[in-house]
C-alpha cells in the first residue's frame, strides 16, 4: 500500500497532497501522542482524532509519512501548511478510528 492508495479508500478525503508517494508498511491508531512517539513504526500511517500541529510534529519525529484524521474533525490551515512543509500527507474521514483502521488494515494485509 502506498500513501496515494489511502486516498482511494472510500470516504477518505486528501487535505494535504504535497508529499512523496511511498510505501506504507504499518498503521498505528492512537490519540495519545506520547504513545505514538513510543510505539508507532517508521513508514506507518497514523490514525487519530488529534488534528493539530503537535500531531504533525510527532509524525515527523517518528517518520510517519501520513496522518488520517477521523470523525470529520476540522483541520486548520496552519496544520496543513506544517504538514506540507514536512511532506506529510493528511487525510480526513467521517469514520471513527476503528472503522478507519479496518479499512487501512485491508490494504496492508497483502504486504
C-alpha positions in Angstrom: 0.0 0.0 0.0 1.2 3.5 -0.8 0.2 6.8 0.6 -1.7 7.6 -2.6 -3.7 4.3 -2.0 -5.1 5.7 1.2 -6.8 8.5 -0.8 -8.5 5.8 -2.9 -10.2 4.3 0.2 -13.9 5.1 0.2 -14.7 8.1 2.4 -11.1 9.3 2.6 -10.5 12.9 1.7 -7.0 14.1 1.0 -6.5 17.5 2.7 -2.7 17.8 2.1 -1.4 16.3 -1.1 2.2 17.7 -1.3 4.1 14.6 -0.3 6.4 12.0 -1.9 4.3 8.9 -2.5 6.0 6.0 -0.8 5.1 2.6 0.6 3.2 2.3 3.9 4.3 -0.7 5.9 2.1 -0.4 9.0 -0.6 1.6 10.7 -0.9 2.9 14.3 -4.1 4.1 15.9 -3.8 6.3 18.9 -4.9 9.7 20.3 -2.1 9.9 22.8 0.9 11.5 21.1 3.4 10.2 23.6 2.1 6.7 22.9 2.6 7.3 19.1 6.2 8.5 19.8 7.0 5.4 21.8 5.2 2.8 19.6 4.5 3.9 16.0 6.8 2.5 13.4 8.5 4.4 10.7 6.6 4.4 7.4 3.3 3.8 9.1 0.1 5.8 8.8 -1.2 7.4 12.0 -4.9 7.1 12.6 -6.2 9.6 15.1 -8.6 12.4 16.0 -5.8 14.7 17.0 -5.9 17.4 14.4 -3.2 19.9 15.5 0.4 20.9 14.9 1.7 18.6 17.6 0.4 15.6 15.6 2.4 16.7 12.6 5.5 17.2 14.9 5.2 13.7 16.3 4.7 12.2 12.8 7.8 13.9 11.7 9.8 12.7 14.7 8.7 9.1 14.3 8.9 9.1 10.4 5.2 8.7 9.8 4.5 10.0 6.3 0.7 10.1 6.5 -2.0 11.0 9.0 -5.7 10.1 8.9 -7.9 12.4 10.9 -11.1 10.6 11.9 -14.7 11.7 12.8 -14.6 14.6 10.3 -12.6 16.7 12.7 -11.8 20.1 11.4 -8.2 20.6 10.4 -6.8 24.2 10.5 -4.8 25.6 7.6 -1.7 26.1 9.7 -1.7 22.3 10.4 -1.9 21.6 6.7 0.8 24.1 6.0 3.1 22.5 8.6 2.3 19.0 7.2 3.1 20.3 3.6 6.4 21.7 4.8 7.3 18.3 6.3 6.0 16.3 3.3 3.4 14.6 5.4 0.1 13.6 3.7 -3.1 14.4 5.7 -6.4 12.6 5.0 -9.8 13.0 6.7 -12.7 10.7 7.1 -16.1 10.7 8.7 -15.4 7.2 10.0 -14.1 6.6 13.5 -10.7 5.2 14.3 -11.8 1.6 14.5 -13.5 1.7 11.0 -10.6 3.6 9.5 -8.1 1.1 11.0 -10.0 -1.8 9.5 -10.0 -0.2 6.0 -6.4 0.6 6.1 -5.6 -2.8 7.5 -7.3 -4.4 4.5 -4.9 -2.5 2.2 -1.9 -3.6 4.3 -2.8 -7.3 4.7 -1.3 -8.2 1.3 2.2 -6.9 2.3 
